[in-house]
Amino acid sequence: MMYLSIFPEDYEIRTIRLLYRWIAEGLVEEKRGLTVMEVAESYFDELLSRSMIVPTSGMSYNGRANACRVHDMMLEVMVSKSLEANFVSLVGSQYETVSYDRIRRLSIHDATTMDSSPKKQKKKQAAGHGKSNGIEMMNMKRVRSLTMFEIEGHNLLSRMREFTLLRVLDLEGCKGLENKHVEHICGMYLLRFLSLRNTEVSVLPKKIGELEHLQMLNVDCTSIEKLPEEVTKLERLENVDFRNKHKWSIMWTPPRGLYRMKALREVNYMIVNDVHVAREVGKLGQLRHIGIWVSQENEEVLRELACSLSKTCSLRALAIGCFRQGPVYFLLQMESPPRLLRYLSIDGDIDELPNWSRSLAYLAEIDIMNTCLDNDQAFGVLCNLPNLQRIWLGPRAYVGHELVARTSHNFPMLRNLGWCCRGMHPGLRFEKGSMDKLEELIVEFGADRTSIVGVEHLPNLKEVELMGDKHDSSLSDTLDQLMAESKTRPEHKQFKVVAKYQ
């Protein structure tokens, strides 16, 4: 609970960021029969159940909030307790008069007190403003955790050599961070958590391979164009998050030797274009979440990748995409799917869903785009999955005159359906008994003459969200139609209609 005082007021905290920080700090106890991550997730769930944190974004495939925020009144209590116990050292305009004897976890919220010289700090104290916590006066040698929040230019980055015992370095969104600072960071031997997310860093040095204790590396949304091959030396690394902020197709292209990364659990963006690497994916026994992009040019790579994915028995989330909207037929060649999959995303031409998708008993979410499926073929395959709760049909997900949820498509658990009209015939129809459990319908407009028919056959519908251009006459007509439809229902069965203009 006290750890949450590190984050500023009203700050949205990504769940995965918080969990990996807890683990890196050694705050998560090992429990028999559970991974450390599963224990951390149980801590997060307990904070939610006690209303100490509130979810702020959608739920992930495992039913957990993607992000959270601390209630203002609760944060005051957390900060008070943390300062009293010297658990966290906070720097910012609100904490100018607070002094710290020892600094273990340093969190910098703004630059107000950061650029004052020691002489100015002494003048403040002489003027009766109390003890100052100016950065220049602090001893950094005992700091275990350093966090900065969107700080502009300041002097602390030039003192990176002093942080010899650092385990957590979180510089997400930090302005002024340069490549020369990253050179010093790669000398922090004990580092377990490193986030340079959303900064202007353009190079990650080869020395990164010397951080043998590193568990999480987040360089997503940076100017980096390539991760060094030395990353494969990091045998304790569990999470790699990398995609270039200027060109989305620049991701991690792992070299041969990927198999050495035995602890790898989550890779959000990876390009596989080497036969040996495709084989090595199947040797990552701890893998839980992977996003892979391929090219249709090398059939041998795709065959080996299909074989490897069949071996990833621990996989919970799989995202497959093909550059230039090419085919992903290799998925049809998989002998068997990862049986424990809860999330599946397919972005590429495949004509039909693989037969093995019928056996995904734990699947909770599926995203489909550019697949060019025949009419309602997807509904016919997915309707019997016992735990499927969300379907998103993106651009070009299907071809045909009309998408129909038929009476025979009786989804037992489906709560959320998303439908994008772009690149498809804009007709969606619900037959009676097709989606009785559906609660939320999201429609993204992008085609003329969009029609939605049969909403009266969705007895549990609670909300319809329409997204698109405010000048789209099709959107406004559909909005009027659905609002009129809602009013014809009994009051306790009415659904809310929301329009979000882009």
Buried (B, 14 or more C-beta within 10 A) or exposed (E): BBBBBBBBEEBEBBBBBBBBBBBBBEEBEEEEEEBBBEBBBEBBEEBBEEEBBEBBEEBBBBEBBBBBBBBEEBBEBBBEBBBEEEBBBBBBEBBBEBEBEEBBBBBBBBBEBBBBEEEEBBEBBEEEEEBBBBBBBBEBEEBBBBBBBBBEEBEBBEBBEBBEBBBBBBBBBBBBBBBEBBEBBBBBEBBBBBBBBBBBBEBBBEBBBBBEBBBBBBBBBBBBEEBBBBBBBBEBBBBBBBBBBEEEEBBBBBBBBBBBBEBBBBBBBBBBBBBEBBBBBBBBEBBBBBBBBBBBEBEEBBBBBBBBBBBBEBBBBBBBBBBEBBBBBBBBBBEEBBEBBBBBBBBBBBEBBBEBBBEBEBBBBBBBBBBBBEBBBBBBBBBEBEEBBBBBBBBBBBBBEBBBBBEEBBBEEBBBBBBBBBBBBBBBBBBEBBBBBBBBBBBBBBBEEBBBBBBEBBEEBBEBBBBBEEEBEBBBEBBEBBBEBBEEBEEEEBBEBEBEEE
